[in-house]
C-alpha cells in the first residue's frame, strides 16, 4: 500500500507539471496570435514589416552609395 501511495504522489506531481505547461502554452499562443479580437504580436509584426523593409532599402542604398564614393576616391588618388 505505501508503494501505491508513493506512485500516486508522483502521478499527481506529473499531472501538475503538465497542467502548468498547458497554461504556459496557451498564454504564449494568445500573445502571438491574439485573443478576443485583440491583435497579437504576429499581427503587429505584419503591420510594422513594411516600414522595416523601407528602412532596410534606404540603409542598403546608402551603403552602396558609400562604396561607390570610396571607389571613386581611390581611383582619383591613383590616377
Buried (B, 14 or more C-beta within 10 A) or exposed (E): EEEEEEEEEEEEEEEEEEEEEEEEEEEEEEEEEBEEEEEBEEEEEEEEEEEEEEEEEEEEEEEEEEEEEEEEEEEEEEE
